[in-house]
Amino acid sequence: MLLFVAILGCFLALLTTVLTTVLRGRIPSFGYVDRATGKHSEHEQFHRLFQDASKRCFDVCLFWSLDRFSREGVRETLNHLELLSSYGVGYRSFTEQYLDSCGIFKDAVLAILAVIAKQERVRLSERTLAGLARARKQGRIGGRPKAVCDRSEVERMHKGGKTLMEIADSVGVSKSTVHRLLKTA
């Protein structure tokens, strides 16, 4: 029997090398690598993986770990894996040996691990917000610096018949800033 393997993730070269070594190169494989976060499944290669799975271009989808496959949460991750199963394609985690579509506890393990992956993303967001709050407490304010200009000067120039662009050039701010100042005046 000839086995075709789809390899998902940034560890493509390592996985391909390991498979070639262990199975002596007898496995044709396809690689799918997205360079963006796993937070959303809106990635070109992720979609191509499922398109190829629907055509049965491969038999098994091998990924490094569940958090490299998807961090979308329990329902979404399980939907992705169930979709692979509905296409007749198995799946397996390279680093999590118990994550195998042939195992009897696959659904329970998948649900637990998908929750953990989602919690990791939530914790990352919480840490980012905490870091921003700490920076504000220390007096550091992120974002774009406020535009500084004399509102009365802007109003005087506008009444004098100058265009928004001419006013913006003379006071050193953008046209939209001039427009906003005149609108709130």
PyMOL commands that set and color helices and strands:
alter all, ss='L'
color gray80, all
select helices_A, chain A and resi 12-23+44-54+66-69+74-86+106-137+151-159+164-171+175-184
alter helices_A, ss='H'
color red, helices_A
select strands_A, chain A and resi 5-8+29-32+60-63+90-93
alter strands_A, ss='S'
color yellow, strands_A
deselect
rebuild
show_as cartoon
